[in-house]
């Protein structure tokens, strides 16, 4: 840190470190704590963290133990209550946290997710206590999330990049970045951050470059350097992130619409289209030759190509056409 923290700042640091020490028999190291603090934009040197951990583990007030047999000196907390055990979670809050953890574990980089480890650990503790409601614990086994796409591990995003981007978004400041696109071409410049979008296992920064109104989607894992400037960002007139996303299939379409026409056979297929239509105004009718015809206005995108490739045979599609509007 640039200056010696005052007593209030030191107390806050101690609490942040305590929140990242798991309950026994689980253990953590100074390196893991530093990484989690960095992900939460709390910057401390390794020596400072080690000094705090030594003081915390030697005090009787915190219930923290250090295992000297561990090469990294594993730190853990005993399960006895103490005055620092201030975080209280209700069972329903724990359930929601566990569902959130399950949803994002393969979508958010682990180094970023570490900043929430103390919350997930607390949820685990509440749900696994001897007197926890059995139905509440078993409920987690009755709810599941099935992805429509093949699962992929998240791309690696450097914590310092994520910090600079999120801080610039919050402060509404411009960013100076260096970006390498998927073809290996590097571009350095100043951008106006407009929003963060998660698409499956990747995070994208929606932005414009300085003096250019064209909107770009930059994958965060391809940003090689980022530094928030002191200059306020410039937002295109009438830009709204939610409206922008609603106007197109993100990364799959430029927003152009087509009249999509499908012809197919089979009552089962027709029933599926009736139960789960592509749009409220789609038209589905039976033709004189016994086939069915579906017409609907949608955005022209690679998602249509993917749907045909995946479900064309299953739905007995015999004809597919797209007519520009």
Phi, psi and omega in degrees: 000155185290329181220162180291127183292148175281181186298320179294316179296322178295320178297320179294321178296316179301317179296318180297319179293316179302320181296344183255006177261119184284166176280146176302141013272000178291151182224162175220167181243168177299323180297317179296319180295318178299316181297319179293319178296318179300319180296336178262015178064032175249109190256112178228146177286160179300320181296321180295315180297318179297323179293316178296318181296323178296315180294319181294315183289335180274351179269147177275356187276340190254346180066034181252134180243146177244127181265105183290346180285338179283131182301328179264010182056074182297133180251139178211163179248140174282166188268010176285143181288145175215176188292347178270355181279068188267344184278113180245125179242137175280157181305319181293328177291323177295318179298317180295322178296318180293322176295319178297319179298317180295323183289320188260357187297330179256013181241336182248133179307140183302324181296329178280321181295335182300335180293346179253005184304321183295328177290315179296322179296321178294319178298319178299317182298313182297317184287339183255003177297151185302325185262011177293149179296124182301322181294324179293321180290320182284341182299327179299333180275000181251002180233134182217157177241124178247122181278140177283353182241163175296132181291141176225144176290148182293147175293150182282121178245127179293133181305323182292329176291313179300318180298311182297318181294312182293322178294319179295321177297315182294317182277353181058050180245159176285158179239140171259119186229163167236126188230133176248116183283181186294343178266002178086008180274128182265144176220130178246136180181183179253132183237160173255106180288131183247334180174160176252134180231128175261125177235106185055243186263013183235147175252133180238142173261117175275128188201172168234149173279154180303134180064028179213123183274354179293135183268131180246154173244107183257122176292127186299328182287350178262357175280118185271332176208150180208136179216123179290136179263178177268002184264138180292142180290158177247122184255131177306146182304132177065016179287134175220124186302314182296320179292323178298316180292324179290341184272357184199160169277112187307125179069357182244350187206153174262007177096354179292137182254153178223159170268112186266124183241126177238138169240137186206171178242157174104126178293327180298319178296315179299321180294320178297319179293329177288320182287322181231077183290158176286331179201160182295331185260016177294151180244125181233126180213157179267133182271165181297332181276006177093348177279173177244152179230130179240132176233134180204146177266121181221168172288135177282122184203172176293344177294326176294318177300316181295322180295316179298315181297326184274317189247359183305311180288321182299322181264008176056046179287125179253343181207138178220125180223150176232125183246119180300146178260000000 
